[in-house]
Amino acid sequence: LGTIVGVDKALNSLEIVDGQQRLATTVIFLCELRNYLISLEPIIADDITKSFLTDIDRTKKEEVAKMQLNVADNEFFKSLIKSGGKTLPSSKPSHKLIEHAFQLSRKQIKNIVAGFSAKDHGDLLNKWINFIEDKAVVILLTVADNINAYKMFETLNDRGLKTSQS
């Protein structure tokens, strides 16, 4: 998945400066895997939610998304994850793009399982989950502040470094 540039903001919290789209796309794909598996493999679907999509805020006594987008898109993104990707009315261009990413992920999952017996879908999709969890490579570059983060973002993008070069 390449290099992700982030700034430490709070305990166990990063502000992502470079890599937001890749992370959001991965979260959307995992959400759609969960949605597909909910009736076939409810235990795996529940594990996707607990392992990748949400945490419990014990102080607020509520489930919170592990990934948050910017102020303009976060509530829309969060509602799609909670609603199982069901479309909500919105006219914002960024919301349309997020919604389209959910649709593309849904379509890709149908392509992945096409031609396989329904009884094998859970095992087949679980291999994708395992790949994301255990084999996808992310290089996390954490910096102290936004100035250094944007400097690293510019440097990486100007040089066009590939993951292997990083």
C-alpha positions as CSV (number, residue, x, y, z in Angstrom):
1,L,0.0,0.0,0.0
2,G,3.0,2.2,0.0
3,T,4.2,4.9,2.3
4,I,1.8,6.6,4.7
5,V,2.9,9.9,6.2
6,G,1.3,10.8,9.6
7,V,1.6,13.2,12.5
8,D,1.2,11.9,16.1
9,K,-1.9,13.8,17.4
10,A,-3.0,11.9,20.5
11,L,-2.6,8.6,22.2
12,N,-2.9,6.0,19.4
13,S,-4.1,8.6,16.9
14,L,-2.4,9.8,13.7
15,E,-3.3,12.6,11.4
16,I,-2.6,11.2,7.9
17,V,-0.9,13.7,5.6
18,D,-0.3,11.3,2.7
19,G,-2.1,8.0,2.2
20,Q,-5.7,9.0,3.2
21,Q,-7.2,7.7,0.0
22,R,-5.5,4.4,0.2
23,L,-6.5,3.9,3.8
24,A,-10.1,5.0,3.2
25,T,-10.3,2.7,0.2
26,T,-9.0,-0.2,2.3
27,V,-11.6,0.5,5.0
28,I,-14.4,0.7,2.4
29,F,-13.3,-2.6,0.9
30,L,-13.3,-4.2,4.4
31,C,-16.7,-2.7,5.1
32,E,-18.1,-4.2,1.9
33,L,-16.5,-7.6,2.7
34,R,-18.3,-7.4,6.1
35,N,-21.6,-6.5,4.4
36,Y,-21.3,-9.4,2.0
37,L,-20.4,-11.9,4.7
38,I,-22.9,-10.8,7.3
39,S,-25.5,-13.5,6.3
40,L,-23.0,-16.1,5.1
41,E,-20.3,-15.9,7.8
42,P,-21.6,-13.7,10.7
43,I,-18.6,-14.5,12.9
44,I,-16.1,-13.3,10.3
45,A,-18.3,-10.3,9.5
46,D,-18.4,-9.3,13.2
47,D,-14.6,-9.8,13.4
48,I,-14.1,-7.4,10.5
49,T,-16.1,-4.8,12.4
50,K,-14.3,-5.3,15.7
51,S,-10.8,-5.7,14.2
52,F,-10.7,-3.2,11.4
53,L,-13.6,-0.8,11.5
54,T,-14.5,0.2,15.0
55,D,-13.3,0.6,18.6
56,I,-15.2,1.0,21.8
57,D,-14.9,4.4,23.6
58,R,-15.5,3.2,27.1
59,T,-15.8,6.8,28.4
60,K,-18.5,7.7,25.9
61,K,-19.9,4.1,26.0
62,E,-20.2,3.9,22.3
63,E,-18.7,2.4,19.2
64,V,-16.4,4.8,17.3
65,A,-14.9,4.5,13.8
66,K,-11.2,3.6,13.7
67,M,-10.8,5.9,10.7
68,Q,-12.1,9.4,10.5
69,L,-12.1,11.6,7.5
70,N,-12.1,15.4,7.3
71,V,-14.9,17.4,8.9
72,A,-16.8,17.8,5.6
73,D,-16.9,14.0,4.9
74,N,-16.6,12.2,8.2
75,E,-20.3,11.9,9.2
76,F,-21.2,10.7,5.7
77,F,-18.4,8.2,5.7
78,K,-19.2,7.0,9.2
79,S,-22.9,6.6,8.4
80,L,-22.1,4.5,5.3
81,I,-19.9,2.2,7.4
82,K,-22.6,1.8,10.1
83,S,-25.5,1.4,7.6
84,G,-23.7,-1.3,5.7
85,G,-23.0,1.0,2.7
86,K,-26.6,2.0,2.1
87,T,-26.9,5.1,0.1
88,L,-27.8,8.3,2.0
89,P,-28.9,11.5,0.2
90,S,-26.1,13.9,-0.5
91,S,-25.1,16.4,-3.1
92,K,-21.5,17.0,-2.1
93,P,-19.1,15.9,-4.8
94,S,-16.8,14.2,-2.2
95,H,-19.7,12.3,-0.9
96,K,-20.6,11.0,-4.4
97,L,-17.0,9.8,-4.7
98,I,-17.1,8.0,-1.4
99,E,-20.4,6.4,-2.3
100,H,-18.9,5.4,-5.7
101,A,-16.0,3.7,-3.9
102,F,-18.5,1.6,-1.9
103,Q,-20.2,0.6,-5.1
104,L,-17.0,-0.3,-6.8
105,S,-15.9,-2.4,-3.8
106,R,-19.3,-4.2,-3.8
107,K,-18.9,-4.9,-7.5
108,Q,-15.3,-6.2,-7.0
109,I,-16.4,-8.6,-4.3
110,K,-19.0,-10.0,-6.6
111,N,-16.3,-10.4,-9.3
112,I,-14.1,-12.2,-6.8
113,V,-16.7,-14.8,-5.8
114,A,-18.2,-15.2,-9.3
115,G,-17.9,-18.7,-10.5
116,F,-17.4,-20.2,-7.0
117,S,-20.0,-22.1,-5.1
118,A,-21.8,-19.9,-2.4
119,K,-20.5,-22.3,0.3
120,D,-17.0,-21.3,-0.6
121,H,-17.5,-17.5,-0.6
122,G,-16.7,-17.1,3.1
123,D,-13.4,-19.0,2.8
124,L,-12.5,-17.2,-0.4
125,L,-13.1,-13.7,1.0
126,N,-11.4,-14.6,4.3
127,K,-8.2,-15.1,2.2
128,W,-8.5,-11.4,1.2
129,I,-9.0,-10.4,4.8
130,N,-5.9,-12.4,5.8
131,F,-4.0,-10.8,2.9
132,I,-4.9,-7.3,4.1
133,E,-4.1,-8.1,7.7
134,D,-0.9,-10.1,7.2
135,K,0.7,-9.5,3.9
136,A,-0.2,-6.0,2.7
137,V,2.8,-3.8,3.2
138,V,2.5,-0.3,4.6
139,I,5.5,1.9,5.4
140,L,4.4,4.3,8.2
141,L,6.5,7.4,8.4
142,T,5.6,9.3,11.6
143,V,6.8,12.8,12.0
144,A,6.6,15.3,14.9
145,D,4.6,18.0,13.3
146,N,2.7,19.2,10.2
147,I,5.7,21.1,8.8
148,N,7.8,18.0,8.7
149,A,4.9,15.9,7.5
150,Y,4.3,18.2,4.5
151,K,8.1,18.3,3.8
152,M,8.1,14.5,3.7
153,F,5.0,14.4,1.5
154,E,6.6,16.8,-1.0
155,T,9.9,14.9,-1.0
156,L,8.3,11.5,-1.5
157,N,5.9,12.8,-4.3
158,D,8.6,14.9,-6.0
159,R,11.0,11.9,-6.3
160,G,8.2,9.5,-7.1
161,L,9.7,6.8,-4.9
162,K,8.2,3.3,-5.1
163,T,7.6,1.4,-2.0
164,S,10.6,-0.9,-2.6
165,Q,12.8,2.2,-2.9
166,S,11.5,3.6,0.4
